[in-house]
Amino acid sequence: MGFYFTGEGRVSRKDFWLRWVLVYIGLVVLAAVVDHVAFADMTERLNGSGPLGTILSFLLIWPSFAVAAKRFHDRGMSGWWPLWLMLIFIGLVIVMIVGLVMSGFDLEALAAGVAPDMNELNGGGLAVFLISVLALLGVGLFQLIVLGFLPGQKGPNKYGPDPLQPEQSQAA
């Protein structure tokens, strides 16, 4: 269970994909199915977000940060990177919403289920919105590449032994 709850040490790409990403996806799919079957009326009223999925989202926050920190450690990077990226993400979402409001997008009408007239939006706010969307995609792509595709440092580093060669790096 330490894999999911402590940010100390390192984790390989293989463990990241098999023990975290696949488990995460499996839990989300299971929660969605249970919400759809057991809480169909409530899930429909909440636009697809059921109670189990919502609770699961909150419960998976810490394990997400812990596993991401260990992947960053494996690359020789600080375990604080996931927090900084999350703060950047939140800031960009706020800028994105401000851009929508500046463009004349009616958030209240959207919440009421009324589709906005895209022809009535002004360019300045729309540009802010689109730039923030591109920045969000860039942050997400950076994190995906670092966590999921770049190899870790060979041998031990200041965060622990190499997860691919733990016995060799402890003897060194």
N, C-alpha and C positions, 0 to 999 in steps of 0.2 A: 504493500500500500504506500510505502515511502515514495515510490515512483510518481504518484499522483499528488502528494501533499507536501513534499519538501522541494525547495528550489536549489538545494545543494547538490554538487556533483555534476556529472555530465551524462548525456544520453545520446546514443547514435541515431542516425537518420532512420535506420531500420526499425528501431524501437519506437521512435517518434511516429512513424507511419502505422506500424502494426499495433502498438500498445496504446497509442493516443488517438490518432486520427480515425482509425477504423472503429475503435471503441466509442469515440465521441459521436461519429455518424450513426452507429448502431443505436446508441442511447437516444439520439434525437429522433430517429425514425420510429423507434419503439414508443417514445412519448407521443409522437404525432398520431400513431395508430391508436394508442389507448385513448388519447384525447378525442379523436374522431369517433371512436366506438362508444366509449363510456360517457363522454361529456359533449356529445354532438351539438346539442342546443347551445350550450355555453360557448363552445369553440366557434360556432357560426356567428354568434353575437359579438365575439371578440375578434372578428376578422381572421380566423385561423389560428389564433394563439390560445391554446387550452391551458387549464390550470397545471397539468403535469409538465407540459413543455415550459411554462413560465417558471415553475419551481426548479426544474432541471437547469434552466439557463442560469439561475442564481447559484445553484450548487456547483456548477462547472466553472465558475469564474476563477476560484483559487487554483484548482488543478490546471486550468489553461495557463495561468501565469507561471505555475511551478514547472510544468513541462517545457514551456517556452524558455524560461530562464536556464534550464539545463541544456537546451539545444544551443542557446547563445554561449553558454559556458563551454560547450564542446568546440565551438568556433574560436574560443579564447576571448570572447566579448563579455561585458558585464551582464549580470542577470537583471539589471535594471532596465535594459532595453525594452522588454515587453511593456513596462509601465510607461516609459516615455512614448512609445508608439501608440499606446492607448490614449494618452493625453493629447497627442497630435491628432489622432482619429476623432476624439470628442470635439476638439477645437475646429477641425475641418467640417464636421457635421453642423456645428453651430454656424460657421461661415456659410455653409450650403443653405441652411434655412434662412439666414439673413438675405442671401442672394435671391432666394425664391420670393421672399416678402418684398424686397426692393424691386423685383421684376413685375410686381402686381399680381402675383400668384395668390389666390384666395385659399389659405389653409383651412379656414372654417368651412368653406364650401366643400373642400376635399374631404374633410372629416365627416361631413354630412352625406358624403357619397355622390356629390355633384362633380362631374368632370370639368376641369377648367378649360376655357377657350384659349388655346395656345397662341392664337393670332393676336391676342391683346396684351401679351407680355412685352415689357420693354427690354432693350438690349443690354443695358449696364448691369442690371441685377442678374439677368440670364447669363452674362459672361462670368460674373462672380460665382454663380452656381456651377457652371460647367467647369471652370478652373478648379473649384474645390472638389468636384467629382473626380477629375483627372488626378488631383493630388491624393485623394483617398485611394484611388486605384494604384497609384505609385507606392503608397505606404503599404498597402496590402500585398502588392507584388514583391516589394523588398522583403517583407516578413516571410512570405511563402518561399522565396528563393533561399534566404538564409536558413530558415528552419527546416525546410523540406528537401533542398537539393544540394546545397554546398556541403562538402565533406568537413568533418571536424579536424582539429589539429592532430597530427600524428604524435603519439607518445603523451606522457603526462603534461599537464599545464597547471597553472596556479589554482584551477578549480577541481582538479582531481586526476585520476588515472584515465588513460585512453579506454573508452568503453569497448573498443574493438580488440584491445590487447591488455586486459586488466592485470593479468599475472606478470607479463613482461614489464609493464610500466611501474608496478609496485616493487619489483626487484631492483630497478635502476636507482 
